[in-house]
Amino acid sequence: MLCTRIVEPNDEIAIQSLDTLKKIVKDSTTSMTSVPKPFKFLKEHYKNLTAHYDRMTPSFLKRNLADFLSVLAMTMDE
């Protein structure tokens, strides 16, 4: 649901959803020796989120989404 909210046109809802998603990932990361479960789930949403990022105009939300996507990209397989 949070990934769906991030791509909504309402920036306020998108920012809140992205912040919530970041908090969930931070809370689930106990060590960097394994990929946290939220990242495993988010793999299926990566293409949709990056496509949305490409369509966005420069903004606070776009910068924050870029940071999140860069971390998510490190967990992706080829």
C-alpha positions as CSV (number, residue, x, y, z in Angstrom):
1,M,0.0,0.0,0.0
2,L,2.8,2.4,0.8
3,C,4.4,1.9,-2.7
4,T,1.0,2.7,-4.2
5,R,0.7,5.9,-2.1
6,I,4.2,7.1,-3.1
7,V,3.2,7.3,-6.8
8,E,0.0,9.2,-6.1
9,P,-0.1,12.8,-7.3
10,N,-0.7,14.2,-3.8
11,D,2.8,15.0,-2.6
12,E,1.8,15.3,1.0
13,I,0.5,11.7,1.1
14,A,3.5,10.5,-1.0
15,I,6.0,12.1,1.5
16,Q,4.3,10.5,4.5
17,S,4.2,7.1,2.8
18,L,7.9,7.3,1.9
19,D,8.8,8.4,5.4
20,T,6.8,5.5,6.8
21,L,8.6,3.1,4.4
22,K,12.0,4.4,5.4
23,K,11.1,3.9,9.1
24,I,10.0,0.3,8.5
25,V,13.2,-0.5,6.7
26,K,15.4,1.2,9.4
27,D,13.5,-0.7,12.1
28,S,14.0,-4.0,10.4
29,T,17.7,-3.6,9.7
30,T,19.5,-5.2,12.5
31,S,22.7,-6.0,10.5
32,M,24.0,-5.5,7.0
33,T,25.0,-9.1,6.7
34,S,21.5,-10.0,5.4
35,V,19.0,-8.3,3.2
36,P,16.1,-7.0,5.4
37,K,12.7,-8.5,4.6
38,P,11.2,-5.2,3.5
39,F,13.8,-4.9,0.7
40,K,12.9,-8.4,-0.4
41,F,9.3,-7.3,-0.7
42,L,10.1,-4.0,-2.4
43,K,12.0,-5.7,-5.2
44,E,8.7,-6.2,-7.1
45,H,7.9,-2.5,-6.8
46,Y,11.3,-1.3,-7.9
47,K,10.5,-0.8,-11.6
48,N,7.3,1.1,-10.8
49,L,9.0,3.4,-8.3
50,T,11.9,4.1,-10.7
51,A,9.5,4.8,-13.5
52,H,7.6,7.2,-11.3
53,Y,10.9,8.9,-10.3
54,D,11.7,9.4,-13.9
55,R,8.4,11.3,-14.5
56,M,8.8,13.5,-11.4
57,T,9.8,17.1,-11.5
58,P,12.6,18.2,-9.2
59,S,11.3,18.5,-5.7
60,F,11.9,17.5,-2.1
61,L,10.0,14.3,-2.7
62,K,12.1,13.4,-5.7
63,R,15.3,13.8,-3.7
64,N,14.1,11.7,-0.9
65,L,12.8,9.0,-3.3
66,A,16.2,9.0,-5.1
67,D,17.9,8.3,-1.7
68,F,15.6,5.5,-1.0
69,L,15.9,4.0,-4.5
70,S,19.7,4.1,-4.3
71,V,19.6,2.0,-1.2
72,L,17.0,-0.3,-2.7
73,A,19.1,-0.7,-5.8
74,M,22.0,-2.1,-3.8
75,T,19.8,-5.1,-2.8
76,M,18.7,-5.9,-6.4
77,D,19.8,-8.9,-8.4
78,E,20.6,-8.7,-12.1
